[in-house]
Amino acid sequence: MKILSAKLAPHSGAGPEKCLVTLHVALAGPQESMTIAVVVSNEKDESATREGGIARAKDFAREFANLSLK
C-alpha cells in the first residue's frame, strides 16, 4: 500500500479540537485504491495531526482486513 494523499479539514459539529483526515491509498494493482476518512484530535500541528490520522486509518484497515465474512 502507498498513501497517495492525506487531506486535513475541520470536522464540522465536533468543534476545533477535532480534525477530519481523508487518506487516498493505492493498493496492489493500478486499478485498486481506497479512501479512508477518520476523525482525530486536532494537534494544532499539521504534521502531528496527519500522523495521528494515518495511524488511526491503519488501525481501521487492519480491523477491516480481519473481518470474517459468513
C-alpha positions, 0 to 999 in steps of 0.5 A: 500500500502507498498513501497517495494523499492525506487531506486535513479539514475541520470536522464540522459539529465536533468543534476545533479540537477535532480534525477530519483526515481523508487518506487516498491509498493505492493498493496492489494493482493500478486499478485498486485504491481506497479512501479512508476518512477518520476523525482525530484530535486536532494537534494544532500541528499539521504534521502531528495531526496527519500522523495521528490520522494515518495511524488511526486509518491503519488501525481501521484497515487492519480491523477491516482486513480481519473481518470474517465474512459468513 
